[in-house]
């Protein structure tokens, strides 16, 4: 579609799509063909993986010809990805990417399934608002593979043809590949301004959208408090083309009373680019509005959702300056950010200070603790526990024991769940890979695949405790990097309680977790 923003925007404006039928993914033959948009040739920088090389190429384009110093200690790199390299830590990749540009600051990796790109913008914004850094390089990327494609196929979520967001004949999503970068500054007066953001969990299901759009609706309600819906010129939605997610978004727009606001969805051009989606779609929307255009929705013809969605397969003119970017993903997570280029926007800053917190209690679990025995002794009435992967069992049991120990009952509206580790979902990735390794015994399991997303553990805890607040998952170099991010969560003024945990689980036999329960003073 293009190596620059300008080339990509021109491709979309002209109706170009790179969605094609593929029998392989980068040389690896697939058991079933897939419709997707994959790079014909992935960039390869000596000493770097394809994922790392793509990130580097994107960052180089973003800073090319601009007076931006990304090498100093006042600059932080924030990486958004769903799977990264899969078999090595995304935290290590992020470090390599930062060092390529001469930056020795510890980066942050945001991994919250499909919402990662929007959540990463929020993390960067909070780091800048808190005065921790002056500049943030935010890059989103995922490289498609047999591992990922087979997982979506196991869910029967992929369309056998080009996806058709919100259309009555939609049949599913298409897999996509991209890298996208934005550089945020806490000081420079740029044209576009990030006004704020929000994250909410559905507290409903780890892989299915809420039938009442709980999380997405709450995100829209929060955005209305920041900017006032009367100031919204458009909403860039998720628009995956799946039956249930498109329906959920239509419900969210209707419940929030904003189904008259123009909407755009660009996955008919790119497919679902996973960790890049939130950044790619935000950047395209900015530049389209600069051109006075609301991007068309390729593949859309006739409304196929219960409630009206104000979108079109044709370009529409606008003089708008303010938009909302909305995403949702596995683990029940939903996120949104508000952007404006208007200098007169009536804005309510939803970013408070970090606040002061009381530590209500801590708990540590290690490999010597038998999780099943702890479950039986402390919970015992939640059979779904036995279906969870080891990482989710670890987080689930630890949180339950901590709540029992402290006697605290969580308020679902004002609680945030923040978790992190270094190895992401490696334990379950290994199990899932075994289901596709032998082509003569090929049985990709959706029940296993969903747990190859590390943020699922936060979804399991949210469901158990009916938490509709913020849920976040980070992949970090070490546990010491986590506390500043926990404190940043306190910049959300609606958060009164934070359940935080470092949950490391590289394999089933070895694990360690440290839990904390914090309450605002």
C-alpha positions as CSV (number, residue, x, y, z in Angstrom):
1,X,0.0,0.0,0.0
2,X,3.0,2.3,0.5
3,X,6.2,3.0,2.5
4,X,5.0,6.4,3.6
5,X,1.9,7.9,5.1
6,X,1.3,9.9,1.9
7,X,1.6,6.7,-0.3
8,X,-0.8,4.8,2.0
9,X,-3.4,7.6,2.0
10,X,-3.2,7.8,-1.8
11,X,-3.8,4.1,-2.0
12,X,-6.8,4.2,0.2
13,X,-8.2,7.2,-1.5
14,X,-7.9,5.5,-4.9
15,X,-9.7,2.3,-3.6
16,X,-6.6,0.1,-3.7
17,X,-6.5,-3.0,-1.5
18,X,-3.7,-5.5,-1.0
19,X,-6.0,-8.2,0.2
20,X,-5.3,-11.4,-1.8
21,X,-5.8,-15.1,-1.5
22,X,-2.6,-16.7,-0.2
23,X,-1.6,-20.4,0.0
24,X,1.4,-19.6,2.2
25,X,2.7,-17.0,4.6
26,X,6.2,-15.9,3.8
27,X,7.1,-19.3,2.4
28,X,5.4,-21.4,4.9
29,X,2.6,-23.4,3.3
30,X,-0.8,-23.2,4.9
31,X,-3.3,-26.1,5.4
32,X,-6.0,-23.8,4.2
33,X,-5.6,-20.7,1.9
34,X,-6.2,-17.4,3.5
35,X,-7.2,-13.9,2.3
36,X,-4.9,-11.3,3.7
37,X,-2.5,-8.5,3.0
38,X,1.1,-9.6,3.5
39,X,4.3,-7.9,2.5
40,X,5.7,-9.5,-0.7
41,X,9.1,-9.2,0.8
42,X,9.8,-8.4,4.5
43,X,12.6,-6.0,5.2
44,X,15.7,-7.6,6.7
45,X,18.3,-5.6,8.6
46,X,21.3,-7.6,9.4
47,X,21.1,-8.8,13.0
48,X,17.4,-8.0,13.4
49,X,14.3,-10.1,13.0
50,X,11.6,-9.2,10.4
51,X,9.4,-7.8,13.2
52,X,12.3,-5.6,14.5
53,X,13.3,-4.6,10.9
54,X,9.7,-3.5,10.1
55,X,9.6,-1.4,13.3
56,X,12.9,0.2,12.5
57,X,11.9,1.0,8.9
58,X,8.7,2.6,10.1
59,X,10.4,4.7,12.7
60,X,13.0,5.9,10.2
61,X,10.2,7.1,7.9
62,X,8.4,8.8,10.7
63,X,11.5,10.9,11.8
64,X,13.0,11.4,8.3
65,X,13.7,15.0,7.6
66,X,12.4,16.1,11.0
67,X,14.4,17.7,13.8
68,X,13.6,15.0,16.3
69,X,16.2,13.6,18.7
70,X,15.1,10.1,19.6
71,X,18.5,9.1,21.1
72,X,18.3,11.0,24.4
73,X,17.3,9.9,27.8
74,X,14.2,12.1,27.7
75,X,12.8,10.0,24.8
76,X,11.0,6.7,25.4
77,X,10.1,4.0,22.9
78,X,6.6,2.5,23.3
79,X,6.0,-0.7,21.2
80,X,2.5,-2.0,20.4
81,X,2.3,-5.6,19.4
82,X,0.0,-8.6,19.7
83,X,2.6,-11.4,19.1
84,X,6.0,-9.7,18.4
85,X,8.5,-12.5,17.5
86,X,6.4,-15.1,19.3
87,X,9.4,-17.2,20.4
88,X,11.5,-14.4,22.0
89,X,10.5,-11.6,24.3
90,X,9.0,-8.5,22.8
91,X,10.8,-6.6,25.6
92,X,14.1,-7.7,24.2
93,X,13.1,-6.7,20.6
94,X,11.9,-3.3,21.9
95,X,15.3,-2.8,23.5
96,X,17.1,-3.7,20.3
97,X,14.9,-1.3,18.3
98,X,15.6,1.6,20.7
99,X,19.3,0.9,20.8
100,X,19.4,0.9,16.9
101,X,18.5,4.6,17.3
102,X,21.0,5.2,20.0
103,X,18.4,5.2,22.8
104,X,19.3,3.4,26.0
105,X,16.1,4.2,27.9
106,X,14.1,1.1,28.9
107,X,11.2,0.8,26.4
108,X,7.6,-0.2,27.2
109,X,5.8,-3.0,25.3
110,X,2.0,-2.8,25.3
111,X,0.3,-6.1,24.5
112,X,-3.5,-5.9,24.9
113,X,-4.6,-7.9,21.8
114,X,-6.2,-5.9,19.1
115,X,-6.4,-2.7,21.2
116,X,-2.6,-2.5,21.7
117,X,-2.2,0.4,19.2
118,X,-4.6,2.7,21.0
119,X,-3.5,1.6,24.5
120,X,0.1,2.4,23.5
121,X,-0.9,5.9,22.5
122,X,-2.5,6.3,26.0
123,X,0.6,5.0,27.8
124,X,2.9,7.4,25.8
125,X,0.5,10.3,26.5
126,X,0.5,9.5,30.3
127,X,4.3,9.3,30.3
128,X,4.5,12.7,28.7
129,X,1.8,14.3,30.8
130,X,3.5,13.0,34.0
131,X,6.7,14.7,32.9
132,X,8.7,11.5,32.7
133,X,9.8,12.2,29.2
134,X,9.7,14.9,26.5
135,X,9.3,12.7,23.5
136,X,7.7,9.3,22.9
137,X,8.2,7.1,19.8
138,X,5.2,4.9,19.5
139,X,5.4,2.0,17.0
140,X,2.9,-0.7,16.3
141,X,3.7,-3.9,14.3
142,X,2.9,-7.5,13.8
143,X,4.3,-10.0,11.3
144,X,1.8,-12.7,10.1
145,X,2.7,-16.3,10.4
146,X,1.2,-19.8,10.2
147,X,0.9,-19.6,14.0
148,X,-1.4,-16.6,13.9
149,X,-3.3,-17.5,10.7
150,X,-4.1,-21.0,11.9
151,X,-5.4,-19.7,15.2
152,X,-7.9,-17.4,13.5
153,X,-8.8,-20.2,11.2
154,X,-9.5,-22.4,14.2
155,X,-12.0,-19.8,15.4
156,X,-13.7,-19.7,12.0
157,X,-13.1,-16.0,12.1
158,X,-11.5,-15.5,8.7
159,X,-13.5,-14.5,5.6
160,X,-12.9,-16.6,2.5
161,X,-13.2,-13.4,0.5
162,X,-12.4,-9.7,1.0
163,X,-13.9,-8.6,4.3
164,X,-17.0,-6.5,4.3
165,X,-17.2,-4.4,7.6
166,X,-20.8,-3.9,8.8
167,X,-22.3,-5.3,5.6
168,X,-25.1,-7.8,5.7
169,X,-23.0,-10.3,3.8
170,X,-19.9,-10.0,5.9
171,X,-18.2,-13.3,6.6
172,X,-15.3,-12.5,8.9
173,X,-11.9,-10.7,9.0
174,X,-8.8,-10.8,6.9
175,X,-5.3,-11.0,8.3
176,X,-3.1,-8.0,7.6
177,X,0.5,-6.9,8.0
178,X,1.8,-3.4,8.7
179,X,4.1,-1.2,10.8
180,X,3.1,2.3,11.8
181,X,4.8,5.0,13.9
182,X,3.9,8.3,15.5
183,X,6.2,10.5,17.5
184,X,4.5,12.3,20.4
185,X,5.9,15.4,22.1
186,X,5.1,16.8,25.5
187,X,6.5,20.2,24.5
188,X,6.4,20.9,20.8
189,X,3.2,22.5,19.5
190,X,2.3,20.1,16.7
191,X,-0.8,20.2,14.5
192,X,-2.6,17.3,16.1
193,X,-3.2,17.0,19.8
194,X,-4.1,13.9,21.8
195,X,-6.8,14.9,24.2
196,X,-7.0,11.8,26.3
197,X,-8.1,8.2,26.3
198,X,-9.8,5.4,28.1
199,X,-9.8,1.6,28.6
200,X,-12.7,-0.5,29.7
201,X,-13.2,-4.3,30.0
202,X,-16.5,-6.1,29.0
203,X,-16.1,-8.4,32.0
204,X,-18.0,-10.9,29.9
205,X,-16.0,-13.3,27.7
206,X,-12.3,-13.7,26.8
207,X,-12.9,-14.1,23.1
208,X,-16.5,-13.0,22.3
209,X,-17.7,-9.4,22.2
210,X,-20.2,-8.3,24.8
211,X,-23.8,-8.5,23.5
212,X,-24.5,-5.2,25.2
213,X,-21.2,-3.6,24.2
214,X,-20.4,-2.8,27.9
215,X,-16.7,-1.9,27.4
216,X,-17.0,-0.1,24.1
217,X,-20.0,1.9,25.3
218,X,-18.2,2.9,28.5
219,X,-15.2,4.1,26.3
220,X,-17.5,6.3,24.2
221,X,-19.2,7.7,27.4
222,X,-15.7,8.6,28.7
223,X,-14.8,10.3,25.4
224,X,-18.0,12.4,25.6
225,X,-16.9,13.7,29.0
226,X,-13.5,14.7,27.5
227,X,-14.6,16.5,24.3
228,X,-18.4,16.5,24.2
229,X,-19.9,14.4,21.5
230,X,-21.2,17.5,19.7
231,X,-17.5,18.2,18.9
232,X,-16.9,14.8,17.2
233,X,-16.6,15.0,13.5
234,X,-16.1,11.3,13.0
235,X,-15.2,8.0,14.7
236,X,-12.7,5.6,13.4
237,X,-14.0,2.2,14.5
238,X,-12.6,-1.3,14.7
239,X,-14.7,-2.6,11.8
240,X,-13.2,-6.1,11.5
241,X,-16.0,-7.6,9.3
242,X,-16.9,-10.3,11.8
243,X,-20.5,-10.9,12.6
244,X,-20.3,-10.3,16.3
245,X,-17.7,-7.5,16.6
246,X,-19.4,-5.3,14.0
247,X,-22.8,-5.9,15.8
248,X,-21.2,-5.0,19.1
249,X,-19.9,-1.7,17.8
250,X,-23.2,-0.7,16.3
251,X,-24.8,-1.4,19.8
252,X,-22.1,0.7,21.5
253,X,-22.6,3.7,19.1
254,X,-26.4,3.4,19.6
255,X,-26.2,3.2,23.4
256,X,-23.9,6.2,23.5
257,X,-26.3,8.2,21.2
258,X,-23.6,8.8,18.6
259,X,-24.8,6.6,15.8
260,X,-25.4,9.8,13.7
261,X,-21.6,10.7,13.8
262,X,-19.8,9.7,10.5
263,X,-17.8,6.5,10.9
264,X,-14.8,5.1,8.9
265,X,-13.3,1.6,8.8
266,X,-10.3,0.8,6.7
267,X,-9.8,-3.0,7.2
268,X,-11.2,-3.5,3.7
269,X,-7.9,-2.2,2.5
270,X,-5.4,-3.6,4.9
271,X,-7.1,-6.4,6.8
272,X,-6.6,-6.7,10.5
273,X,-3.1,-5.6,11.2
274,X,-3.3,-6.4,14.9
275,X,-0.7,-4.5,17.0
276,X,-0.3,-1.9,14.1
277,X,-4.0,-1.3,13.6
278,X,-4.6,1.4,16.3
279,X,-1.7,3.4,15.1
280,X,-2.1,2.8,11.3
281,X,-5.8,3.8,11.5
282,X,-5.2,6.8,13.7
283,X,-2.5,8.2,11.4
284,X,-4.6,7.6,8.2
285,X,-7.6,9.4,9.8
286,X,-5.5,12.4,10.8
287,X,-4.2,12.8,7.3
288,X,-7.6,12.2,5.7
289,X,-9.1,14.9,7.8
290,X,-6.2,17.2,6.8
291,X,-7.4,16.6,3.2
292,X,-11.0,17.3,4.2
293,X,-12.1,13.7,3.7
294,X,-13.7,10.9,5.7
295,X,-12.3,7.7,4.3
296,X,-14.6,5.2,2.6
297,X,-15.4,1.8,3.9
298,X,-14.3,-0.7,1.2
299,X,-16.5,-3.8,1.0
300,X,-19.6,-2.1,2.6
301,X,-22.8,-2.1,0.6
302,X,-25.9,-2.7,2.7
303,X,-26.3,-2.3,6.5
304,X,-26.0,-5.6,8.3
305,X,-26.1,-4.6,11.9
306,X,-29.1,-4.1,14.2
307,X,-28.4,-0.4,14.6
308,X,-27.4,2.1,12.0
309,X,-23.7,2.9,11.5
310,X,-23.1,6.1,9.6
311,X,-20.5,4.9,7.1
312,X,-20.2,4.9,3.3
313,X,-18.3,3.1,0.6
314,X,-17.7,6.5,-0.9
315,X,-15.4,9.3,0.2
316,X,-17.2,12.0,2.1
317,X,-16.2,15.6,2.5
318,X,-15.7,17.2,5.9
319,X,-14.2,20.3,7.5
320,X,-13.8,18.3,10.7
321,X,-10.9,18.5,13.1
322,X,-11.8,16.1,16.0
323,X,-12.2,12.4,15.9
324,X,-12.4,9.3,18.2
325,X,-10.4,6.1,17.5
326,X,-12.1,3.1,19.0
327,X,-10.9,-0.5,19.2
328,X,-11.8,-3.8,21.0
329,X,-10.1,-7.1,21.4
330,X,-9.8,-10.5,23.0
331,X,-9.6,-10.5,26.8
332,X,-12.7,-8.3,26.7
333,X,-10.6,-5.1,26.4
334,X,-11.8,-1.9,24.7
335,X,-10.0,1.3,24.3
336,X,-10.5,4.8,22.7
337,X,-8.5,8.0,22.2
338,X,-9.6,11.5,21.2
339,X,-7.6,13.6,18.8
340,X,-8.1,17.2,17.5
341,X,-6.4,19.7,15.3
342,X,-8.7,22.4,16.4
343,X,-7.2,25.2,18.4
344,X,-10.6,26.1,19.8
345,X,-11.7,22.7,21.0
346,X,-13.7,22.7,24.2
347,X,-11.8,20.1,26.1
348,X,-12.0,18.7,29.7
349,X,-8.6,17.2,30.7
350,X,-9.3,13.7,32.0
351,X,-5.7,13.2,33.2
352,X,-5.2,13.7,36.9
353,X,-2.0,13.4,38.8
354,X,-0.6,10.0,39.7
355,X,-2.1,10.3,43.2
356,X,-1.0,8.7,46.4
357,X,-1.7,5.1,47.1
358,X,-2.0,2.8,50.1
359,X,-0.6,-0.7,49.8
360,X,-3.4,-2.9,51.2
361,X,-1.5,-6.2,50.9
362,X,0.9,-8.3,48.8
363,X,1.2,-12.0,47.9
364,X,3.9,-14.1,46.1
365,X,3.4,-17.4,44.4
366,X,6.2,-19.6,43.1
367,X,6.7,-22.9,41.3
368,X,6.6,-24.7,44.7
369,X,3.0,-23.7,45.1
370,X,0.5,-26.1,43.6
371,X,-2.0,-24.0,41.8
372,X,-4.7,-26.6,41.6
373,X,-4.5,-27.3,45.3
374,X,-4.6,-23.6,46.0
375,X,-7.6,-23.3,43.8
376,X,-9.4,-26.1,45.7
377,X,-8.5,-24.6,49.1
378,X,-9.4,-21.0,48.3
379,X,-11.9,-21.0,45.5
380,X,-13.3,-24.3,44.4
381,X,-16.5,-23.1,42.8
382,X,-15.3,-21.8,39.4
383,X,-14.9,-24.8,37.0
384,X,-13.6,-22.7,34.2
385,X,-10.3,-22.6,36.1
386,X,-9.4,-26.0,34.6
387,X,-9.8,-24.7,31.1
388,X,-7.3,-21.8,31.7
389,X,-3.7,-21.9,30.6
390,X,-1.1,-21.9,33.4
391,X,-0.5,-18.1,33.1
392,X,-4.1,-17.4,33.6
393,X,-4.4,-19.9,36.4
394,X,-1.5,-18.2,38.1
395,X,-3.0,-14.7,37.9
396,X,-6.5,-15.9,38.7
397,X,-5.5,-17.8,41.9
398,X,-3.2,-15.1,43.1
399,X,-5.8,-12.3,42.8
400,X,-8.4,-14.5,44.6
401,X,-6.0,-15.2,47.4
402,X,-5.0,-11.6,47.7
403,X,-8.6,-10.4,47.9
404,X,-9.3,-13.1,50.5
405,X,-6.2,-12.1,52.5
406,X,-7.0,-8.3,52.5
407,X,-10.8,-8.7,52.8
408,X,-11.3,-6.2,50.0
409,X,-14.3,-6.4,47.7
410,X,-13.6,-4.9,44.3
411,X,-15.8,-2.2,42.9
412,X,-16.1,-3.1,39.2
413,X,-16.5,0.4,38.0
414,X,-13.4,1.9,39.7
415,X,-11.0,-1.0,39.7
416,X,-8.0,-1.3,37.3
417,X,-6.1,-4.5,36.6
418,X,-2.5,-4.1,35.6
419,X,-0.3,-7.1,34.9
420,X,3.1,-7.7,33.2
421,X,5.9,-10.1,32.6
422,X,8.9,-10.7,30.4
423,X,8.0,-13.9,28.4
424,X,4.4,-12.9,27.4
425,X,2.4,-16.2,26.8
426,X,5.4,-18.4,25.9
427,X,4.1,-21.3,28.0
428,X,0.9,-21.6,26.0
429,X,2.5,-20.6,22.7
430,X,4.5,-23.8,23.0
431,X,1.4,-25.9,23.6
432,X,-0.4,-24.3,20.6
433,X,2.6,-24.7,18.3
434,X,2.5,-28.5,19.0
435,X,-1.1,-28.6,17.5
436,X,0.2,-27.3,14.1
437,X,3.7,-28.8,14.0
438,X,2.8,-32.2,12.6
439,X,1.0,-31.7,9.3
440,X,-0.3,-35.3,9.5
441,X,-1.8,-34.6,12.9
442,X,-2.9,-31.0,12.4
443,X,-5.5,-29.9,14.9
444,X,-5.3,-26.1,15.8
445,X,-7.4,-25.5,18.8
446,X,-9.3,-22.2,19.4
447,X,-9.4,-23.0,23.1
448,X,-5.6,-23.0,23.2
449,X,-5.1,-20.2,20.7
450,X,-7.0,-17.6,22.7
451,X,-4.5,-18.1,25.5
452,X,-1.6,-17.2,23.3
453,X,-2.5,-13.6,24.1
454,X,-0.9,-12.6,27.4
455,X,-3.6,-10.1,28.3
456,X,-6.2,-12.9,28.6
457,X,-5.2,-13.3,32.2
458,X,-6.5,-9.8,32.9
459,X,-9.7,-10.7,31.2
460,X,-10.2,-13.8,33.3
461,X,-9.8,-11.8,36.5
462,X,-12.1,-9.0,35.2
463,X,-14.8,-11.6,34.4
464,X,-14.5,-13.3,37.8
465,X,-14.7,-10.0,39.7
466,X,-17.1,-8.1,37.3
467,X,-14.4,-5.4,36.7
468,X,-15.5,-3.0,33.9
469,X,-12.5,-0.7,34.5
470,X,-9.1,-0.5,32.9
471,X,-7.2,-3.6,32.1
472,X,-3.6,-3.5,30.9
473,X,-0.7,-5.9,30.1
474,X,2.9,-5.0,29.5
475,X,5.9,-7.0,28.4
476,X,8.9,-5.6,30.2
477,X,12.6,-6.2,30.7
478,X,12.1,-6.8,34.5
479,X,9.7,-6.4,37.4
480,X,11.3,-3.1,38.4
481,X,10.0,-1.4,35.3
482,X,6.4,-2.2,36.3
483,X,5.8,0.1,39.2
484,X,6.0,3.4,37.2
485,X,3.4,2.0,34.9
486,X,1.2,1.1,37.8
487,X,1.5,4.6,39.1
488,X,0.5,6.0,35.6
489,X,-2.7,4.1,35.8
490,X,-3.6,6.3,38.7
491,X,-3.7,9.2,36.3
492,X,-7.1,7.9,35.3
493,X,-9.3,9.8,37.9
494,X,-12.0,7.1,37.9
495,X,-9.6,4.5,39.2
496,X,-9.7,4.0,43.0
497,X,-8.3,0.5,43.3
498,X,-5.5,-1.2,41.3
499,X,-4.9,-4.9,41.3
500,X,-1.3,-5.3,40.1
501,X,0.8,-8.4,39.3
502,X,4.0,-9.5,37.8
503,X,3.1,-12.9,36.4
504,X,6.1,-14.8,34.9
505,X,5.3,-18.2,33.4
506,X,7.8,-19.4,30.8
507,X,6.6,-23.0,31.1
508,X,4.2,-25.1,33.1
509,X,6.7,-26.2,35.7
510,X,8.3,-22.8,36.4
511,X,6.4,-19.7,37.4
512,X,6.5,-16.8,39.8
513,X,4.0,-14.1,40.5
514,X,4.0,-11.1,42.9
515,X,0.6,-9.4,43.5
516,X,-0.3,-6.1,45.1
517,X,-3.5,-4.4,46.0
518,X,-3.4,-0.6,46.0
519,X,-6.1,1.8,47.0
520,X,-6.1,5.6,46.4
521,X,-5.6,7.6,49.6
